[in-house]
Amino acid sequence: NFEAFKMFEARLTQADVWKKVIDAIKDLVQEATLDCTENGISLQAMDNAHVSLVSLLLRSDGFETYRCDRNLSLGLNITSASKILRCASGNDAITLKAGDKADTLTFVFESKNQERSSEFEIKLMDLDVDHLGIPDTDYKCIIRMPSAQLQRICRDLSQIGDSVVISVAKDGVSFSSNGDLGTGNVKLSQSANADKPEESVSIEMHEAVSMTYSLHYFNIFTKAAPLSSQVVLSLTETSLQLWSLA
């Protein structure tokens, strides 16, 4: 039966990419579905408290080789996937494979000199997933900044309090927190670095905004920092989006 041989296969020369992706989301979601199409691999999931949404897209042209003969939904236990990915060295090549009717996803790790090849299978889950559209929103402020810098700010302010107030004005953006220990405030001004654009800070402000967010979630979100040198924060009075641009 020809249908049974239809398959999915995606190869990256750096297993580190998948490691960073799974590490970025594993503290937010325990189970998620990889939706595989000819255009790439996407994932969308909410945390258990339904406070935050993670949306991920790996485009097919970003892979060394990519094949998806038919749309597939692969239900994964993220913790289990993380354990398997620990078996790969950072500079190993990684191939993900699944058959059309498969109940497992295969991980193949190959060393650069191809002297070592490891193969692991993870059992797939039948997950009932609702795909939630991310609405188009007119944001009051859009901030582009180094992702590692945002991660450091959130980590530092976590020593002070449980929440962060992000305030955007014409002269810059400030991150502040207060708690029993005292107060902390970090202010960033716009800066352009032609030699190192990834270190630039840009602020697009249509209206001044001051919003309070949970540092617990921010510290989880910024675990995606290794995926991209820049992050985009888009703010309104009711929501915040963080985009990691890899």
C-alpha positions in Angstrom: 0.0 0.0 0.0 1.6 3.2 -1.2 0.0 5.3 1.6 1.8 3.4 4.2 5.2 4.5 2.8 4.5 8.2 2.9 6.7 9.8 5.4 8.2 12.8 7.2 12.0 13.5 7.5 13.8 16.6 8.7 17.5 17.0 9.1 19.5 19.7 10.8 23.3 19.8 10.9 23.2 21.2 14.5 21.3 19.2 17.1 21.8 22.2 19.3 18.9 24.0 17.5 16.4 21.4 18.6 17.9 21.3 22.1 17.4 25.1 22.5 13.8 24.9 21.1 12.8 22.2 23.6 14.6 23.8 26.5 12.8 27.1 25.7 9.3 25.5 26.1 9.7 22.6 28.5 9.0 24.6 31.6 5.9 26.1 30.0 4.2 23.0 28.4 4.5 19.3 29.2 2.8 18.0 26.1 2.5 19.6 22.6 1.8 18.6 19.0 4.3 19.1 16.2 2.3 20.0 13.1 4.3 19.0 10.1 3.5 20.2 6.6 5.4 20.8 3.4 6.1 24.4 4.6 7.7 23.4 7.9 7.1 22.4 11.5 4.8 24.4 13.8 3.8 24.0 17.4 1.2 25.9 19.4 0.4 25.2 23.1 -0.9 26.9 26.2 0.5 26.4 29.7 -1.6 24.6 32.2 -2.8 27.8 33.8 -3.9 29.1 30.4 -2.0 32.3 31.1 0.5 32.1 28.2 0.7 30.8 24.7 3.8 29.5 22.9 3.8 29.5 19.1 6.7 28.1 17.2 7.5 27.9 13.5 10.5 26.1 11.9 10.4 26.7 8.1 11.2 23.9 5.8 13.9 25.9 4.0 15.8 26.2 7.3 16.6 22.4 7.3 19.4 20.8 5.4 16.9 18.3 4.0 13.1 18.3 4.5 10.4 16.0 3.3 6.8 15.8 4.4 4.6 13.9 2.0 1.4 14.5 3.9 0.4 16.7 6.8 1.2 15.0 10.1 0.4 15.8 13.7 3.0 14.3 16.1 1.9 14.5 19.8 5.0 14.7 22.0 5.7 14.6 25.7 8.1 17.5 25.9 10.0 16.2 29.0 10.6 12.9 27.2 11.9 14.7 24.1 14.2 16.8 26.2 15.7 13.6 27.8 16.4 12.1 24.3 17.9 15.3 23.0 20.4 15.2 25.9 21.9 12.1 24.3 23.1 14.3 21.3 26.3 16.3 21.3 25.8 19.9 20.4 27.6 19.6 17.0 25.9 16.3 16.0 23.6 16.3 13.0 20.0 15.4 13.9 17.3 13.8 11.8 13.6 13.5 12.8 11.7 10.7 11.0 8.1 9.4 11.2 6.1 7.1 8.9 2.6 7.9 7.7 0.9 5.7 10.3 3.7 5.9 12.9 3.1 5.8 16.6 6.7 6.8 17.3 9.0 9.6 16.3 12.6 8.6 15.5 15.6 10.7 16.4 18.9 10.0 14.6 22.1 11.6 15.9 25.3 11.5 13.7 28.7 12.8 14.7 30.4 15.3 12.3 32.9 12.6 11.1 30.0 10.1 10.9 31.9 7.7 13.0 29.0 7.5 15.5 25.3 7.2 14.8 22.6 6.9 17.5 18.9 6.2 17.0 16.2 6.7 19.5 12.4 6.4 19.3 9.9 8.2 21.3 6.3 7.1 21.7 3.8 9.6 20.2 0.7 10.7 22.1 -2.8 11.3 20.8 -3.4 14.9 21.9 -6.6 16.9 21.6 -5.2 20.3 20.5 -7.1 23.5 19.8 -5.3 25.8 17.4 -5.7 29.3 18.7 -5.3 32.1 16.3 -3.0 34.9 17.5 -5.1 38.0 16.8 -3.7 41.0 14.8 -3.3 43.7 17.3 -2.5 47.4 17.1 0.3 47.6 19.7 1.0 50.7 21.6 4.7 50.0 21.8 7.2 47.7 20.1 10.6 47.3 21.6 13.5 45.5 19.9 16.4 44.6 22.1 19.2 42.0 22.7 17.5 38.9 24.0 20.4 38.1 26.4 19.9 41.6 27.9 16.2 41.0 28.5 17.1 37.6 30.1 19.6 39.3 32.4 17.2 42.1 33.4 14.5 39.6 34.4 16.9 37.4 36.3 18.3 40.4 38.2 14.9 41.8 39.1 13.7 38.4 40.3 16.1 38.9 43.2 13.9 41.9 44.2 10.3 41.0 43.5 7.8 38.7 41.8 6.6 41.1 39.1 8.1 43.6 36.7 6.7 46.9 35.6 7.6 47.8 32.0 7.2 51.5 31.3 7.7 53.0 27.9 8.2 56.7 27.2 9.8 58.8 24.5 13.2 58.7 26.2 13.4 55.0 26.7 12.0 51.9 28.4 12.4 51.0 32.1 12.0 47.7 33.9 11.3 48.0 37.6 10.4 45.7 40.5 9.9 46.1 44.2 9.6 43.8 47.1 10.5 43.3 50.8 14.2 43.6 50.0 13.8 47.0 48.2 13.5 48.2 44.7 15.3 47.7 41.4 15.1 49.6 38.1 16.8 49.1 34.8 16.4 51.8 32.1 17.3 51.4 28.4 17.6 54.2 25.9 17.4 53.8 22.1 20.8 52.9 20.7 21.9 52.0 17.2 25.0 49.9 16.6 25.9 49.7 12.9 28.8 47.3 13.6 26.7 45.0 15.8 23.0 45.5 15.0 22.1 42.6 17.3 23.1 44.9 20.2 20.8 47.7 19.2 17.8 48.8 21.1 14.9 50.4 19.2 11.6 51.7 20.5 8.5 52.3 18.4 6.0 54.1 20.6 2.5 55.2 19.6 1.4 55.8 23.1 3.1 55.7 26.5 2.5 52.3 28.3 3.1 51.1 31.8 2.2 47.4 32.5 2.9 44.8 35.2 3.9 41.3 34.3 4.9 38.1 36.2 8.6 37.6 36.5 8.0 33.9 36.8 6.7 33.8 33.3 9.2 36.3 31.9 12.1 34.1 33.2 10.5 31.1 31.4 10.0 33.1 28.2 13.5 34.3 28.1 14.9 30.8 28.1 14.4 31.2 24.3 17.2 33.8 24.3 19.8 31.3 23.0 17.7 30.9 19.8 18.1 34.5 18.7 20.2 37.5 19.4 17.2 39.9 19.3 13.8 39.8 20.9 10.7 41.9 20.0 8.4 43.0 22.8 5.0 44.2 21.6 2.8 45.8 24.3 -0.8 46.8 24.7 -2.8 47.5 27.9 -4.1 43.9 27.9 -1.4 41.7 26.4 2.3 41.3 25.7 3.9 39.3 22.9 7.6 38.3 22.9 9.0 37.3 19.5 12.3 35.6 19.2 13.6 36.2 15.7 15.9 33.4 14.7 
